[in-house]
């Protein structure tokens, strides 16, 4: 599974990344997590408000910091 966190280096983006990493670790998910900070790359996903979470090239969450349960749902857990 490929997970991308879209967003600049803001506090909400960092929090989102920590939540995603925690859910992945706690559930033993085999995933590659990467951060996309370049605005042009973020715009390719039609995301205007960050942070956003992309799972296997599908935008699952955008414009807010997700809860752990939302991340689990986005990952299909």
Beta strands, then each sheet from edge to edge (+ up, - down):
strand 1: 2-6
strand 2: 32-36
strand 3: 52-55
strand 4: 58-62
sheet 1: 2+ 1+ 3- 4+
end
